[in-house]
């Protein structure tokens, strides 16, 4: 820069430490999107530029999966939490859609999907907007205002006195 360094300019370098922590390059577009959101939301970045090429479409990420099944859902999210519900790690709308794709491709179109992990009202609303193919929501520790809003389920950890490690779920009501 003419005249010296501008303290408002920060270069974010993806170094060996970053690769060890986050995995090999290239990172998924999901990971990059989460990083970009954090830069804008947490660090109040005003301008961001990438000095990297993205020559190929990202067909493996949650973004691509959602675009195939619920075009526009990713563009309607309003917060970091909603973005995690759509494409984050764990039980996201993209993961559920990808599971449906895999089940259908393997010849199991009649298999039903039971989704459970932090499903409160807000997560259910995001899943509905993304048209996630969920047949039953297991609400775990979520306590609804009215019982007609949910089915109660529990993790199966023992059958007939034989200890097991989470072999499934059962309806309690």
NORNORNOR-V896336 format. One record per run of one state. SS is the DSSP state (H for helix, E for strand, - for the rest). FROM is the first residue (numbers start at 1). LEN is the number of residues. If there is no record, write none. Layout:
SS:FROM:LEN  SS:FROM:LEN
//
This chain:
-:1:15  H:16:7  -:23:6  H:29:13  -:42:20  H:62:8  -:70:4  H:74:3  -:77:3  H:80:8  -:88:5  H:93:13  -:106:8  E:114:2  -:116:5  H:121:9  -:130:6  E:136:3  -:139:8  H:147:3  -:150:1  E:151:1  -:152:1  E:153:7  -:160:2  E:162:10  -:172:2
//
